[in-house]
Amino acid sequence: MKTNDLIIQTTTKVVFFIIFLFSIHIFFAGHYTPGGGFVGGLVMSSGIVLLMLAFDLKTVQDMLPVNYTVITAIGLIISLLTAAGSIFFNVPFFTHVYDYFNLPLLGETSIHTAMFFDTGVYLVVVGVTMNIIQMIGGDE
C-alpha cells in the first residue's frame, strides 16, 4: 500500500459517513424543501462510488455485503404498496395522508405516507445505480 492510498482511504472512510448523513438529511428534508428519495439515493450512491474509487470493487463488496438487486426489489415493493394503498380506502391513486406523532427525542413530528413512498424510491435509486456501477466496474 502506497502512502497516497492510505491517506485517500482514511479520508474516504470519514467522508463516506458525512455523505451518508447528508443523504439522510436530503431524504427527510424533501418533504418541505427540494430533495427526497431520488436525490438522497443519488447522494448515497455517490458515497458508495467514492468508496469504490478509494478501494477496489472486491473490498467494497466485502465491506458492504449487500445484494443491490434485492434492495431494488424491496424499494419497488414499498413504493408500489404505498401508492396502491390509497385504493383500499377508496380514494384516488397516489393520495397521501399525514398525521402528527409524538416521537421520543424528536417531539411532535408529522409522518407522511409520502415518506414511505420516498423510502422505496431511495432504495430503488441506490439499488439500480449500484448495480449499473458494479456491472461496469466488474469488467476487467
C-alpha positions as CSV (number, residue, x, y, z in Angstrom):
1,M,0.0,0.0,0.0
2,K,1.4,3.4,-1.0
3,T,1.3,6.4,1.3
4,N,-1.2,8.1,-1.0
5,D,-3.5,5.2,-0.9
6,L,-3.5,5.3,2.9
7,I,-4.4,9.0,3.0
8,I,-7.1,8.6,0.4
9,Q,-8.6,5.5,2.1
10,T,-8.6,7.0,5.6
11,T,-10.1,10.3,4.3
12,T,-12.7,8.4,2.3
13,K,-13.9,6.4,5.4
14,V,-14.7,9.7,7.1
15,V,-16.2,11.5,4.1
16,F,-18.4,8.4,3.3
17,F,-20.2,8.8,6.7
18,I,-20.6,12.6,6.1
19,I,-22.1,11.8,2.6
20,F,-24.3,9.1,4.2
21,L,-25.7,11.5,6.8
22,F,-26.2,14.2,4.2
23,S,-28.2,11.8,2.0
24,I,-30.4,11.0,5.0
25,H,-30.8,14.8,5.6
26,I,-31.8,15.4,2.0
27,F,-34.2,12.4,2.2
28,F,-36.1,13.9,5.2
29,A,-35.9,17.5,4.0
30,G,-37.5,16.5,0.7
31,H,-41.0,16.8,2.2
32,Y,-40.8,20.5,2.8
33,T,-37.8,21.6,0.6
34,P,-36.1,20.3,-2.6
35,G,-34.8,16.8,-2.1
36,G,-36.4,13.5,-1.3
37,G,-35.8,9.8,-2.1
38,F,-34.4,10.3,-5.6
39,V,-31.8,12.9,-4.8
40,G,-31.0,11.2,-1.4
41,G,-30.5,7.9,-3.2
42,L,-28.1,9.5,-5.8
43,V,-26.1,11.1,-3.0
44,M,-25.9,7.8,-1.2
45,S,-24.8,6.1,-4.4
46,S,-22.1,8.7,-4.9
47,G,-20.8,7.9,-1.4
48,I,-20.5,4.2,-2.3
49,V,-18.8,5.1,-5.6
50,L,-16.3,7.2,-3.6
51,L,-15.5,4.0,-1.6
52,M,-15.0,2.1,-4.8
53,L,-12.6,4.7,-6.1
54,A,-10.5,4.7,-2.9
55,F,-10.6,0.9,-2.5
56,D,-11.4,-1.7,-5.2
57,L,-14.7,-3.3,-6.1
58,K,-14.0,-6.5,-4.2
59,T,-13.0,-4.7,-1.0
60,V,-16.2,-2.6,-1.1
61,Q,-18.3,-5.7,-1.7
62,D,-16.7,-7.2,1.4
63,M,-17.2,-4.1,3.4
64,L,-20.9,-3.7,2.3
65,P,-22.2,-7.2,1.6
66,V,-25.4,-6.0,0.0
67,N,-27.3,-7.5,-2.9
68,Y,-28.4,-4.4,-4.8
69,T,-30.9,-6.3,-6.8
70,V,-32.7,-7.3,-3.6
71,I,-32.5,-3.6,-2.4
72,T,-34.1,-2.6,-5.7
73,A,-36.9,-5.1,-5.4
74,I,-37.7,-4.1,-1.8
75,G,-37.8,-0.5,-2.8
76,L,-40.2,-1.2,-5.7
77,I,-42.5,-3.2,-3.4
78,I,-42.5,-0.4,-0.8
79,S,-43.2,2.3,-3.4
80,L,-46.0,0.3,-5.2
81,L,-47.7,-0.7,-1.9
82,T,-47.6,2.8,-0.7
83,A,-49.0,4.2,-3.9
84,A,-51.7,1.5,-4.2
85,G,-52.6,1.7,-0.6
86,S,-55.0,4.6,-1.3
87,I,-57.1,2.2,-3.4
88,F,-58.0,0.2,-0.3
89,F,-59.5,3.4,1.2
90,N,-61.5,4.3,-1.9
91,V,-59.5,7.5,-2.7
92,P,-57.6,8.3,-5.9
93,F,-54.4,6.5,-6.6
94,F,-51.3,8.2,-5.0
95,T,-53.4,10.0,-2.4
96,H,-51.2,10.6,0.6
97,V,-52.1,11.3,4.2
98,Y,-50.2,12.6,7.2
99,D,-50.6,12.8,10.9
100,Y,-48.7,14.1,13.9
101,F,-47.0,11.8,16.3
102,N,-45.0,12.4,19.5
103,L,-41.7,10.6,19.0
104,P,-39.0,10.1,21.6
105,L,-36.1,12.6,21.2
106,L,-37.9,14.2,18.2
107,G,-41.0,15.5,19.9
108,E,-44.1,16.2,17.8
109,T,-43.4,15.1,14.2
110,S,-45.5,14.8,11.1
111,I,-45.2,11.5,9.3
112,H,-46.5,11.3,5.7
113,T,-47.3,8.3,3.6
114,A,-45.2,10.1,1.0
115,M,-42.2,9.3,3.3
116,F,-42.7,5.6,2.8
117,F,-43.0,6.1,-1.0
118,D,-39.8,8.1,-0.9
119,T,-38.1,5.3,1.1
120,G,-38.9,3.0,-1.8
121,V,-37.6,5.4,-4.3
122,Y,-34.4,5.9,-2.3
123,L,-33.8,2.1,-2.2
124,V,-34.6,1.7,-5.9
125,V,-32.2,4.6,-6.9
126,V,-29.4,3.2,-4.7
127,G,-30.0,-0.4,-6.0
128,V,-30.2,0.4,-9.7
129,T,-27.3,2.9,-9.6
130,M,-25.0,0.5,-7.8
131,N,-26.0,-2.4,-10.0
132,I,-25.0,-0.4,-13.0
133,I,-21.7,0.8,-11.5
134,Q,-20.8,-2.8,-10.4
135,M,-21.6,-4.1,-13.8
136,I,-19.4,-1.5,-15.5
137,G,-16.7,-1.8,-12.8
138,G,-16.7,-5.6,-12.8
139,D,-15.4,-5.8,-16.4
140,E,-11.7,-6.2,-16.1
